[in-house]
Amino acid sequence: MSSSVTRVDESTPSAEPAAPGEHRALRALRRLRAVPAGLLRAVLAPLAGVLLYLSFPPRPLWWLAPFALALLAGCLYGRRARAGFGLGLLAGLGFMLPLLVWTGEEVGPVPWLALAGVEALFIGLTGLGVALVSRLPAWPVWAAAVWIAGEALRARVPFGGFPWGKLAFGQADGLFTPLAAAGGTPLLGFALALCGFGLYDALRLARTRPDRVTAGVVVAALSVTAPVGAALAARPLVSDAAEDGTAVAAVIQGNVPRLGLDFNAQRRAVLDNHANRTRQLAEDVRAGKVPEPDFVVWPENSSDLDPYTQPDAYGVIDSAVKDIGVPVAIGSVLEPPTGPLRNSMLLWDPVAGPTATYDKRKIQPFGERIPMRSVVRIFSADVDRVRRDFGPGKEPGVFAMAGSRVGMVTCFEAAFDDAVRSTVRAGAQVIAVPSNNATFGLSQMTYQQLAMDRIRAVEHSRTVLVPVTSGVSAVIRPDGRIVQQTRMFTPDALVAEIPLRSTETPATRLGPLPEYVLLAVAAGGLGWVLVRRIRTRA
């Protein structure tokens, strides 16, 4: 006689009886093991992305990044390509959605969701690559190179790329930061990824082969320890000693009339704010309250009125520069009769007036120019706030300012390796990053960008001056330390004695070579996977 009672397999986790007094954590672990593996990975992948986001400024939690990457590696290890892409996409959304929320500060959620979604797709492709190479020997090395390949791709496409969220940019306070001076942001990011992936592999092998020392165990251990050792070995590359003497620099934060996109409608008020704060600085110098600066830097867009076509704007700027009596770099918008606008920095001499110009080379898509305008207009009418696109400059800008060579890297350009490196190689002893973050309100954007500037200071061993229309403005030493900074949406001026340096770090001299080597490693790993598959099918 058949029985309708269903037997429960005693080997399943749900059938295991709880021992008397069993610890609550063990019971939770038993329940976790009962969750389908695919569902668990789909939950843990975006959690890894959120942890990676939490490792970025303004939080000083840089040490979360290796653990976030280890958690993501646990989701991707041994997976098929399609699963790797899906899990990478989930991790990318968990990372990019909170990281880039400031992009919708004044224009609503559509641009934010679109940008975060596109960036997450690149991380999805990275996850696909990591999953494929995870079956290779020494897979953490291949996987870390694949991660850098993904960052290199999204730093270039589409529309010129968007490097925001590179691993290196979350490490301004971190142990691995000196590696920026050795091989730039690609080497720093590779070391961090290698440490994270190696950490997962070490834990995996410790659980599955606790009593065996294999080649895989050695590789996993080296993947964790080698980046730490390399970072410690690179520390002598970081220095803030003066090589070419010192200079006294001032940065002006004039502030804007009010938060939001419509600050551009108050262009004259923005100009007056910066001119008035410069005059106040001149009064403080005459009163002996602050040292006399050798040169002054205003922010990007501090004069959106073209002084070449607006005599009134010319007079306001010239009067303020004459009052302070030293060269001033002025952020302005130039409006030629034909062609695109120019986002420019003007070198303004107190006697000769404007003598040199630097045109911003990296133009922000959908901010300073609108690709596919007719299509984008369907989703947001705010595109028509940009009535005339900006055009890119072609050459680095290094201003000779009272005996100091000050390189201009305007705002968005600080995210791009080549823009900063070419400025230093053109002879800059100091880097200035004039910026305008007024449209992003009190969001985390300004702190994320400030962290980039700190990494650039270490990468090229240069003081970085950061004048921002609405804050946070700062003075950053060549070792990445912020020695002065302002509050947001407050008029202010920073005056500091800074070291002048001309030595090039290995990162500056090597240029893109470390990134190219890592791209070759990634291509080699993916090629090896392809060859193995072809041989298996054959």
Secondary structure, 3 states (H helix, E strand, C coil): CCCCCCCCCCCCHHHCCCCCCCCHHHHHHHHHHCCCHHHHHHHHHHHHHHHHHHCCCCCCCCCHHHHHHHHHHHHHCCCCHHHHHHHHHHHHHHHHHHHCHHHHCCCCHHHHHHHHHHHHHHHHHHHHHHHHHCCCCCHHHHHHHHHHHHHHHHCCCCCCCCCCCCHHHHCCCCCCCCHHHHHHHHHHHHHHHHHHHHHHHHHHHHHHCCCCCCHHHHHHHHHHHHHHHHHHHCHHHCCCCCCCCEEEEEEEECCCCCCCHHHHHHHHHHHHHHHHHHHHHHHHHHCCCCCCCCEEECCCCCECCCCCCCHHHHHHHHHHHHHHCCCEEEEEEECCCCCCEEEEEEEEECCCEEEEEEECCCCCECCCECCCHHHHHHHCHHHHHCCCCECCCCCCEEEEECCEEEEECCHHHHHCHHHHHHHHHCCCCEEECCECCHHHCCCCHHHHHHHHHHHHHHHHCCEEEECECCCCCEEECCCCCEEEECCCCCCEEEEEEEECCCCCCHHHHHCCHHHHHHHHHHHHHHHHHHHHHHHHHC
